Amino acid sequence: MTASADSARLPGATRPVALVTGPTSGIGLGYARRLATLGYDLVLVARDEERLAGLAAELDRKYATRSEVIAADLAVAEDRARVADRAGAGVEFLVNNAGFGLSGEFWTLPMDRLQAQLDVNVTAVVQLTRAALPPMIAAAKGSIVNVASVAGLVPGRGSTYSASKAYVVSFTEGLAGGLVGTGVRIQALCPGFVHTSFHERAGIEMSSLPKQMWLSVEQVVADSLHDLERDRVLSVPGVQYKVITTMAGLVPRPLQVRINRGLFNSRGRT
Ligand SMILES: NC(=O)c1ccc[n+]([C@@H]2O[C@H](COP(=O)([O-])OP(=O)(O)OC[C@H]3O[C@@H](n4cnc5c(N)ncnc54)[C@H](OP(=O)(O)O)[C@@H]3O)[C@@H](O)[C@H]2O)c1
């Protein structure tokens, strides 16, 4: 085993390490639990230290998983640098999942909230991917899942959120080309609506969404891992969203934009 592969283990442990951002709730929590069942030790990164510690204890109890907890706000440069240092020391699996949306008109929101969204949804993804790749490439082994969204594939609701997710899709697709033959897999995971605390936290009212449009965290994580196994760079969980994204791809872009403007459905979303 190379030094790089060694560094993808916690000290004294034999299991590979996965770093998950945003594992205190929703998709990140589902991903962390699933990776623990698959035999990974974990590096858990989010702001809520108490919930991180609670998750670490749960995973230890249920799966004998060893977890390293890093309390960090990914909107803060110093915190991102600390997490990047850990990613650069070697992990075998990186899940760039932390992210958030905002409600309210773009032109009314404080610039610091918009900047924080950009930093968590985009800067952290680029920075942690940049840090994690060299040891993965040296070990010729590794997986990176960047959590984007259907919103990054289909123009429509919101401005900065969709734009941040489009960046993640484009970044991941481009990087996938460069990683061919390195032994490192990368994926842009593009879920539709998922039952998590995302919409409540963003202040987005979702009661009118038809039941069939909701995905479960478990389905999203299972489909992502299934697609990763098949080396699929783009993962769109759920038949309904595969149909929507495929159909949208067939509609000329100017027409998509006209339809969106006609529906006025971007008001109040960023
Ligand atoms: N739910 C959906 O319908 C949906 C659809 C498509 C894509 N997504 C994407 O899926 C990802 C996960 O979202 P979710 O639905 O699981 O939402 P969630 O339940 O609100 O979880 C978000 C996670 O991100 C962490 N986080 C937020 N801001 C952070 C910051 N500044 N620094 C560090 N961690 C931060 C949160 O932890 P702390 O609060 O403890 O820091 C939490 O663990 C996001 O990237 C989101 O854009 C969600």
The ligand as a MOL file (V3000), in Angstrom:
LIG
                    3D

  0  0  0     0  0            999 V3000
M  V30 BEGIN CTAB
M  V30 COUNTS 48 52 0 0 0
M  V30 BEGIN ATOM
M  V30 1 N -33.7920 18.6190 -0.7150 0
M  V30 2 C -33.8930 18.7980 -2.0220 0
M  V30 3 O -35.0010 18.8340 -2.5930 0
M  V30 4 C -32.6290 18.9320 -2.8500 0
M  V30 5 C -32.7520 18.8020 -4.2390 0
M  V30 6 C -31.6240 18.9010 -5.0330 0
M  V30 7 C -30.3890 19.1440 -4.4500 0
M  V30 8 N -30.2940 19.2870 -3.1040 0 CHG=1
M  V30 9 C -28.9550 19.5620 -2.5540 0
M  V30 10 O -28.6420 18.5310 -1.6340 0
M  V30 11 C -27.6790 18.9950 -0.7020 0
M  V30 12 C -28.1120 18.6210 0.7040 0
M  V30 13 O -29.3180 19.2850 0.9980 0
M  V30 14 P -30.4760 18.6490 1.8730 0
M  V30 15 O -31.6910 18.6340 1.0500 0
M  V30 16 O -30.0170 17.3960 2.5120 0 CHG=-1
M  V30 17 O -30.6570 19.8370 2.9290 0
M  V30 18 P -30.6000 19.8970 4.5190 0
M  V30 19 O -31.4170 18.8070 5.1230 0
M  V30 20 O -30.9490 21.3150 4.8390 0
M  V30 21 O -29.0590 19.6250 4.8630 0
M  V30 22 C -28.0680 20.5580 4.5210 0
M  V30 23 C -26.7470 20.1600 5.1790 0
M  V30 24 O -25.7560 21.1140 4.7670 0
M  V30 25 C -25.0920 21.6050 5.9210 0
M  V30 26 N -24.7200 22.9980 5.7250 0
M  V30 27 C -25.5260 24.0270 5.3290 0
M  V30 28 N -24.8420 25.1750 5.3400 0
M  V30 29 C -23.5750 24.8830 5.7540 0
M  V30 30 C -22.4060 25.6570 5.9930 0
M  V30 31 N -22.4000 26.9770 5.8510 0
M  V30 32 N -21.2910 25.0230 6.4140 0
M  V30 33 C -21.2930 23.6900 6.5990 0
M  V30 34 N -22.3650 22.9050 6.4010 0
M  V30 35 C -23.4940 23.5070 5.9930 0
M  V30 36 C -26.1040 21.4670 7.0470 0
M  V30 37 O -25.4140 21.3090 8.3060 0
M  V30 38 P -25.3570 22.4160 9.4890 0
M  V30 39 O -26.6290 23.1980 9.4680 0
M  V30 40 O -25.1590 21.5800 10.7220 0
M  V30 41 O -24.1470 23.2250 9.1770 0
M  V30 42 C -26.8130 20.1760 6.6870 0
M  V30 43 O -26.1250 19.0640 7.2080 0
M  V30 44 C -27.5530 20.5070 -0.9360 0
M  V30 45 O -26.3870 20.7700 -1.6900 0
M  V30 46 C -28.8050 20.8410 -1.7510 0
M  V30 47 O -28.6070 21.9640 -2.5680 0
M  V30 48 C -31.3780 19.1820 -2.2860 0
M  V30 END ATOM
M  V30 BEGIN BOND
M  V30 1 1 1 2
M  V30 2 2 2 3
M  V30 3 1 2 4
M  V30 4 1 4 5
M  V30 5 2 4 48
M  V30 6 2 5 6
M  V30 7 1 6 7
M  V30 8 2 7 8
M  V30 9 1 8 9
M  V30 10 1 8 48
M  V30 11 1 9 10
M  V30 12 1 9 46
M  V30 13 1 10 11
M  V30 14 1 11 12
M  V30 15 1 11 44
M  V30 16 1 12 13
M  V30 17 1 13 14
M  V30 18 2 14 15
M  V30 19 1 14 16
M  V30 20 1 14 17
M  V30 21 1 17 18
M  V30 22 2 18 19
M  V30 23 1 18 20
M  V30 24 1 18 21
M  V30 25 1 21 22
M  V30 26 1 22 23
M  V30 27 1 23 24
M  V30 28 1 23 42
M  V30 29 1 24 25
M  V30 30 1 25 26
M  V30 31 1 25 36
M  V30 32 1 26 27
M  V30 33 1 26 35
M  V30 34 2 27 28
M  V30 35 1 28 29
M  V30 36 1 29 30
M  V30 37 2 29 35
M  V30 38 1 30 31
M  V30 39 2 30 32
M  V30 40 1 32 33
M  V30 41 2 33 34
M  V30 42 1 34 35
M  V30 43 1 36 37
M  V30 44 1 36 42
M  V30 45 1 37 38
M  V30 46 2 38 39
M  V30 47 1 38 40
M  V30 48 1 38 41
M  V30 49 1 42 43
M  V30 50 1 44 45
M  V30 51 1 44 46
M  V30 52 1 46 47
M  V30 END BOND
M  V30 END CTAB
M  END
